[in-house]
């Protein structure tokens, strides 16, 4: 699933981040939503921020070997 994300969705998000850095927060939320859903699917349940297995967006990005889209605007 992560491979499909990296092939089809990530390039579109990267292009959007570079061309419109003002919308970076909205674009970053797409990746965060994807990693949250994928992580919950792996755990087999919906996780809330107060659950012990909950991971932040940065932790999920590290888990799935993804970098934050904000790194592309710094180039």
N, CA, C and O atoms as CSV, one atom per row, in Angstrom:
chain,resi,resn,atom,element,x,y,z
A,1,UNK,N,N,0.827,-1.189,0.000
A,1,UNK,CA,C,0.000,0.000,0.000
A,1,UNK,C,C,0.875,1.259,0.000
A,1,UNK,O,O,0.566,2.231,-0.688
A,2,UNK,N,N,1.956,1.238,0.763
A,2,UNK,CA,C,2.850,2.383,0.799
A,2,UNK,C,C,3.514,2.590,-0.555
A,2,UNK,O,O,3.726,3.727,-0.977
A,3,UNK,N,N,3.840,1.510,-1.228
A,3,UNK,CA,C,4.452,1.615,-2.554
A,3,UNK,C,C,3.503,2.299,-3.539
A,3,UNK,O,O,3.927,3.151,-4.320
A,4,UNK,N,N,2.235,1.932,-3.504
A,4,UNK,CA,C,1.248,2.579,-4.379
A,4,UNK,C,C,1.136,4.069,-4.066
A,4,UNK,O,O,1.008,4.889,-4.976
A,5,UNK,N,N,1.184,4.415,-2.795
A,5,UNK,CA,C,1.138,5.817,-2.389
A,5,UNK,C,C,2.346,6.564,-2.957
A,5,UNK,O,O,2.209,7.663,-3.494
A,6,UNK,N,N,3.540,5.951,-2.833
A,6,UNK,CA,C,4.762,6.604,-3.308
A,6,UNK,C,C,4.773,6.761,-4.825
A,6,UNK,O,O,5.343,7.723,-5.340
A,7,UNK,N,N,4.154,5.836,-5.543
A,7,UNK,CA,C,4.161,5.882,-7.002
A,7,UNK,C,C,3.109,6.847,-7.550
A,7,UNK,O,O,3.407,7.635,-8.447
A,8,UNK,N,N,1.887,6.794,-7.025
A,8,UNK,CA,C,0.787,7.533,-7.637
A,8,UNK,C,C,0.421,8.839,-6.944
A,8,UNK,O,O,0.100,9.816,-7.621
A,9,UNK,N,N,0.460,8.887,-5.644
A,9,UNK,CA,C,-0.042,10.053,-4.925
A,9,UNK,C,C,1.073,11.018,-4.532
A,9,UNK,O,O,0.922,12.230,-4.681
A,10,UNK,N,N,2.173,10.498,-4.041
A,10,UNK,CA,C,3.259,11.344,-3.555
A,10,UNK,C,C,3.777,12.340,-4.593
A,10,UNK,O,O,3.989,13.502,-4.248
A,11,UNK,N,N,3.992,11.934,-5.861
A,11,UNK,CA,C,4.475,12.920,-6.841
A,11,UNK,C,C,3.519,14.095,-7.052
A,11,UNK,O,O,3.964,15.224,-7.262
A,12,UNK,N,N,2.241,13.843,-6.998
A,12,UNK,CA,C,1.259,14.922,-7.155
A,12,UNK,C,C,1.333,15.869,-5.970
A,12,UNK,O,O,1.265,17.087,-6.139
A,13,UNK,N,N,1.472,15.316,-4.773
A,13,UNK,CA,C,1.575,16.151,-3.581
A,13,UNK,C,C,2.866,16.959,-3.578
A,13,UNK,O,O,2.868,18.125,-3.184
A,14,UNK,N,N,3.964,16.345,-4.014
A,14,UNK,CA,C,5.239,17.055,-4.066
A,14,UNK,C,C,5.160,18.218,-5.042
A,14,UNK,O,O,5.652,19.309,-4.753
A,15,UNK,N,N,4.549,17.992,-6.186
A,15,UNK,CA,C,4.398,19.066,-7.167
A,15,UNK,C,C,3.560,20.199,-6.584
A,15,UNK,O,O,3.892,21.371,-6.760
A,16,UNK,N,N,2.488,19.860,-5.900
A,16,UNK,CA,C,1.640,20.873,-5.295
A,16,UNK,C,C,2.350,21.649,-4.200
A,16,UNK,O,O,2.094,22.840,-4.025
A,17,UNK,N,N,3.227,21.003,-3.469
A,17,UNK,CA,C,3.977,21.659,-2.398
A,17,UNK,C,C,4.975,22.653,-2.962
A,17,UNK,O,O,5.164,23.736,-2.409
A,18,UNK,N,N,5.615,22.281,-4.067
A,18,UNK,CA,C,6.622,23.160,-4.665
A,18,UNK,C,C,5.970,24.352,-5.352
A,18,UNK,O,O,6.457,25.477,-5.241
A,19,UNK,N,N,4.872,24.110,-6.061
A,19,UNK,CA,C,4.239,25.197,-6.805
A,19,UNK,C,C,3.431,26.131,-5.917
A,19,UNK,O,O,3.251,27.299,-6.263
A,20,UNK,N,N,2.944,25.653,-4.793
A,20,UNK,CA,C,2.132,26.491,-3.920
A,20,UNK,C,C,2.488,26.237,-2.458
A,20,UNK,O,O,1.768,25.521,-1.762
A,21,UNK,N,N,3.585,26.814,-1.989
A,21,UNK,CA,C,3.973,26.596,-0.595
A,21,UNK,C,C,2.972,27.148,0.414
A,21,UNK,O,O,3.011,26.767,1.585
A,22,UNK,N,N,2.083,28.029,-0.010
A,22,UNK,CA,C,1.085,28.570,0.905
A,22,UNK,C,C,0.066,27.521,1.312
A,22,UNK,O,O,-0.532,27.622,2.383
A,23,UNK,N,N,-0.137,26.517,0.474
A,23,UNK,CA,C,-1.096,25.454,0.766
A,23,UNK,C,C,-0.426,24.225,1.361
A,23,UNK,O,O,-1.007,23.140,1.369
A,24,UNK,N,N,0.768,24.387,1.848
A,24,UNK,CA,C,1.554,23.262,2.351
A,24,UNK,C,C,0.846,22.511,3.467
A,24,UNK,O,O,0.897,21.281,3.496
A,25,UNK,N,N,0.194,23.199,4.376
A,25,UNK,CA,C,-0.507,22.547,5.488
A,25,UNK,C,C,-1.632,21.650,5.013
A,25,UNK,O,O,-1.815,20.548,5.530
A,26,UNK,N,N,-2.384,22.119,4.030
A,26,UNK,CA,C,-3.476,21.316,3.492
A,26,UNK,C,C,-2.943,20.094,2.758
A,26,UNK,O,O,-3.517,19.009,2.854
A,27,UNK,N,N,-1.851,20.267,2.030
A,27,UNK,CA,C,-1.266,19.153,1.284
A,27,UNK,C,C,-0.647,18.139,2.247
A,27,UNK,O,O,-0.751,16.931,2.038
A,28,UNK,N,N,-0.013,18.632,3.284
A,28,UNK,CA,C,0.592,17.746,4.292
A,28,UNK,C,C,-0.480,16.914,4.992
A,28,UNK,O,O,-0.224,15.776,5.387
A,29,UNK,N,N,-1.668,17.471,5.145
A,29,UNK,CA,C,-2.741,16.742,5.819
A,29,UNK,C,C,-3.186,15.516,5.020
A,29,UNK,O,O,-3.688,14.556,5.604
A,30,UNK,N,N,-3.012,15.529,3.699
A,30,UNK,CA,C,-3.351,14.362,2.881
A,30,UNK,C,C,-2.443,13.193,3.253
A,30,UNK,O,O,-2.906,12.067,3.436
A,31,UNK,N,N,-1.143,13.475,3.362
A,31,UNK,CA,C,-0.208,12.414,3.754
A,31,UNK,C,C,-0.485,11.945,5.172
A,31,UNK,O,O,-0.435,10.746,5.447
A,32,UNK,N,N,-0.775,12.871,6.074
A,32,UNK,CA,C,-1.062,12.489,7.454
A,32,UNK,C,C,-2.304,11.612,7.554
A,32,UNK,O,O,-2.333,10.650,8.321
A,33,UNK,N,N,-3.319,11.945,6.781
A,33,UNK,CA,C,-4.545,11.137,6.780
A,33,UNK,C,C,-4.272,9.738,6.235
A,33,UNK,O,O,-4.795,8.752,6.755
A,34,UNK,N,N,-3.451,9.652,5.182
A,34,UNK,CA,C,-3.113,8.352,4.614
A,34,UNK,C,C,-2.375,7.489,5.631
A,34,UNK,O,O,-2.727,6.326,5.830
A,35,UNK,N,N,-1.349,8.053,6.278
A,35,UNK,CA,C,-0.571,7.250,7.228
A,35,UNK,C,C,-1.407,6.875,8.445
A,35,UNK,O,O,-1.226,5.793,9.004
A,36,UNK,N,N,-2.321,7.751,8.866
A,36,UNK,CA,C,-3.190,7.434,9.999
A,36,UNK,C,C,-4.107,6.254,9.660
A,36,UNK,O,O,-4.271,5.333,10.460
A,37,UNK,N,N,-4.696,6.295,8.472
A,37,UNK,CA,C,-5.586,5.202,8.064
A,37,UNK,C,C,-4.823,3.897,7.879
A,37,UNK,O,O,-5.303,2.834,8.272
A,38,UNK,N,N,-3.643,3.973,7.286
A,38,UNK,CA,C,-2.844,2.772,7.076
A,38,UNK,C,C,-2.408,2.163,8.407
A,38,UNK,O,O,-2.446,0.944,8.578
A,39,UNK,N,N,-1.997,3.008,9.342
A,39,UNK,CA,C,-1.571,2.514,10.650
A,39,UNK,C,C,-2.752,1.886,11.403
A,39,UNK,O,O,-2.598,0.831,12.019
A,40,UNK,N,N,-3.917,2.521,11.358
A,40,UNK,CA,C,-5.107,1.962,12.016
A,40,UNK,C,C,-5.511,0.644,11.369
A,40,UNK,O,O,-5.967,-0.277,12.047
A,41,UNK,N,N,-5.342,0.562,10.058
A,41,UNK,CA,C,-5.670,-0.687,9.370
A,41,UNK,C,C,-4.738,-1.812,9.810
A,41,UNK,O,O,-5.170,-2.954,9.969
A,42,UNK,N,N,-3.469,-1.493,10.006
A,42,UNK,CA,C,-2.515,-2.498,10.490
A,42,UNK,C,C,-2.858,-2.951,11.900
A,42,UNK,O,O,-2.726,-4.131,12.224
A,43,UNK,N,N,-3.292,-2.027,12.730
A,43,UNK,CA,C,-3.646,-2.358,14.113
A,43,UNK,C,C,-5.003,-3.045,14.209
A,43,UNK,O,O,-5.285,-3.730,15.192
A,44,UNK,N,N,-5.844,-2.866,13.194
A,44,UNK,CA,C,-7.157,-3.493,13.191
A,44,UNK,C,C,-8.211,-2.755,13.979
A,44,UNK,O,O,-9.272,-3.309,14.268
A,45,UNK,N,N,-7.935,-1.510,14.331
A,45,UNK,CA,C,-8.914,-0.704,15.061
A,45,UNK,C,C,-8.606,0.778,14.870
A,45,UNK,O,O,-7.482,1.164,14.550
A,46,UNK,N,N,-9.631,1.591,15.074
A,46,UNK,CA,C,-9.439,3.034,15.011
A,46,UNK,C,C,-8.759,3.488,16.299
A,46,UNK,O,O,-9.181,3.117,17.394
A,47,UNK,N,N,-7.713,4.287,16.167
A,47,UNK,CA,C,-6.981,4.768,17.340
A,47,UNK,C,C,-7.205,6.265,17.530
A,47,UNK,O,O,-7.142,7.046,16.581
A,48,UNK,N,N,-7.466,6.642,18.768
A,48,UNK,CA,C,-7.611,8.049,19.130
A,48,UNK,C,C,-6.305,8.525,19.756
A,48,UNK,O,O,-5.505,7.708,20.213
A,49,UNK,N,N,-6.077,9.846,19.784
A,49,UNK,CA,C,-4.821,10.363,20.347
A,49,UNK,C,C,-4.550,9.939,21.792
A,49,UNK,O,O,-3.392,9.929,22.209
A,50,UNK,N,N,-5.578,9.591,22.566
A,50,UNK,CA,C,-5.338,9.189,23.951
A,50,UNK,C,C,-5.084,7.686,24.100
A,50,UNK,O,O,-4.855,7.222,25.217
A,51,UNK,N,N,-5.118,6.910,23.008
A,51,UNK,CA,C,-4.811,5.475,23.064
A,51,UNK,C,C,-3.303,5.268,23.179
A,51,UNK,O,O,-2.516,6.083,22.697
A,52,UNK,N,N,-2.910,4.170,23.824
A,52,UNK,CA,C,-1.477,3.937,24.063
A,52,UNK,C,C,-0.718,3.595,22.787
A,52,UNK,O,O,0.484,3.851,22.715
A,53,UNK,N,N,-1.376,3.024,21.775
A,53,UNK,CA,C,-0.712,2.664,20.526
A,53,UNK,C,C,-0.713,3.784,19.494
A,53,UNK,O,O,-0.177,3.609,18.400
A,54,UNK,N,N,-1.301,4.928,19.820
A,54,UNK,CA,C,-1.395,6.044,18.880
A,54,UNK,C,C,-0.003,6.598,18.588
A,54,UNK,O,O,0.818,6.736,19.494
A,55,UNK,N,N,0.258,6.915,17.321
A,55,UNK,CA,C,1.520,7.525,16.921
A,55,UNK,C,C,1.235,8.868,16.251
A,55,UNK,O,O,0.218,9.034,15.577
A,56,UNK,N,N,2.134,9.811,16.444
A,56,UNK,CA,C,1.995,11.114,15.812
A,56,UNK,C,C,2.315,10.993,14.324
A,56,UNK,O,O,2.786,9.952,13.864
A,57,UNK,N,N,2.057,12.056,13.584
A,57,UNK,CA,C,2.326,12.051,12.142
A,57,UNK,C,C,3.812,11.808,11.870
A,57,UNK,O,O,4.153,11.057,10.956
A,58,UNK,N,N,4.687,12.423,12.636
A,58,UNK,CA,C,6.121,12.234,12.433
A,58,UNK,C,C,6.532,10.781,12.711
A,58,UNK,O,O,7.358,10.217,11.993
A,59,UNK,N,N,5.955,10.188,13.746
A,59,UNK,CA,C,6.264,8.788,14.063
A,59,UNK,C,C,5.755,7.852,12.972
A,59,UNK,O,O,6.426,6.880,12.624
A,60,UNK,N,N,4.570,8.140,12.431
A,60,UNK,CA,C,4.031,7.301,11.354
A,60,UNK,C,C,4.848,7.461,10.086
A,60,UNK,O,O,5.084,6.479,9.383
A,61,UNK,N,N,5.289,8.681,9.774
A,61,UNK,CA,C,6.138,8.892,8.603
A,61,UNK,C,C,7.422,8.089,8.720
A,61,UNK,O,O,7.878,7.490,7.746
A,62,UNK,N,N,7.997,8.077,9.895
A,62,UNK,CA,C,9.216,7.298,10.123
A,62,UNK,C,C,8.939,5.800,10.001
A,62,UNK,O,O,9.745,5.060,9.438
A,63,UNK,N,N,7.816,5.362,10.520
A,63,UNK,CA,C,7.439,3.959,10.456
A,63,UNK,C,C,7.284,3.480,9.017
A,63,UNK,O,O,7.688,2.365,8.686
A,64,UNK,N,N,6.700,4.317,8.159
A,64,UNK,CA,C,6.460,3.946,6.764
A,64,UNK,C,C,7.547,4.462,5.815
A,64,UNK,O,O,7.382,4.401,4.596
A,65,UNK,N,N,8.642,4.961,6.357
A,65,UNK,CA,C,9.773,5.469,5.568
A,65,UNK,C,C,9.362,6.585,4.608
A,65,UNK,O,O,9.738,6.577,3.436
A,66,UNK,N,N,8.598,7.529,5.109
A,66,UNK,CA,C,8.175,8.689,4.331
A,66,UNK,C,C,8.787,9.938,4.945
A,66,UNK,O,O,8.938,10.032,6.164
A,67,UNK,N,N,9.134,10.886,4.105
A,67,UNK,CA,C,9.619,12.159,4.613
A,67,UNK,C,C,8.471,13.157,4.586
A,67,UNK,O,O,7.512,13.004,3.829
A,68,UNK,N,N,8.584,14.164,5.409
A,68,UNK,CA,C,7.572,15.194,5.441
A,68,UNK,C,C,7.623,15.985,4.143
A,68,UNK,O,O,8.703,16.219,3.600
A,69,UNK,N,N,6.477,16.395,3.647
A,69,UNK,CA,C,6.440,17.168,2.416
A,69,UNK,C,C,7.024,18.556,2.600
A,69,UNK,O,O,7.355,19.216,1.615
A,70,UNK,N,N,7.159,19.014,3.829
A,70,UNK,CA,C,7.726,20.334,4.067
A,70,UNK,C,C,9.211,20.406,3.699
A,70,UNK,O,O,9.744,21.498,3.505
A,71,UNK,N,N,9.877,19.261,3.601
A,71,UNK,CA,C,11.298,19.274,3.218
A,71,UNK,C,C,11.481,19.697,1.775
A,71,UNK,O,O,12.562,20.160,1.411
A,72,UNK,N,N,10.456,19.551,0.937
A,72,UNK,CA,C,10.590,19.901,-0.475
A,72,UNK,C,C,10.505,21.406,-0.714
A,72,UNK,O,O,10.985,21.883,-1.742
A,73,UNK,N,N,9.926,22.148,0.178
A,73,UNK,CA,C,9.852,23.593,0.003
A,73,UNK,C,C,11.148,24.261,0.431
A,73,UNK,O,O,11.375,25.428,0.112
A,74,UNK,N,N,11.990,23.549,1.138
A,74,UNK,CA,C,13.262,24.112,1.595
A,74,UNK,C,C,14.362,23.965,0.553
A,74,UNK,O,O,15.443,24.531,0.714
A,75,UNK,N,N,14.104,23.221,-0.499
A,75,UNK,CA,C,15.123,22.985,-1.533
A,75,UNK,C,C,15.314,24.211,-2.396
A,75,UNK,O,O,16.130,24.196,-3.317
